[in-house]
Amino acid sequence: MKQIIPLGKGKFVHLDSYGEVSETRRGSIIVAAFAMLISALTVGAVLGIDITSPNTTTQHGYPHRTDR
């Protein structure tokens, strides 16, 4: 809420006040989980690992041939 308080002739103080917001335990846990998810994706990208599908096997660009 914005308030204008007169201090004298031609002198005013402008105040902005906001309601108090308290952090909840659930909110802190959600933020921590989101931060860990982003950091895991970043570390995986740096190492060249796709953590979203860890069970896939890669052929590193070489086609799989079965006629040997």
FENJO-V779463 format. One line per field, one symbol per residue. ss: DSSP state (H for helix, E for strand, L for the rest). burial: # if it has 16 or more other ideal C-beta (glycine too) atoms within 10 Angstrom, else .. A space follows every 50 residues. Layout:
ss = ???
burial = ???
This chain:
ss = LEEEEEEELLEEEEEELLLLLLLLHHHHHHHHHHHHHHHHHHHHHHHLLL HHHLLLLLLLLLLLLLLL
burial = .................................................. ..................
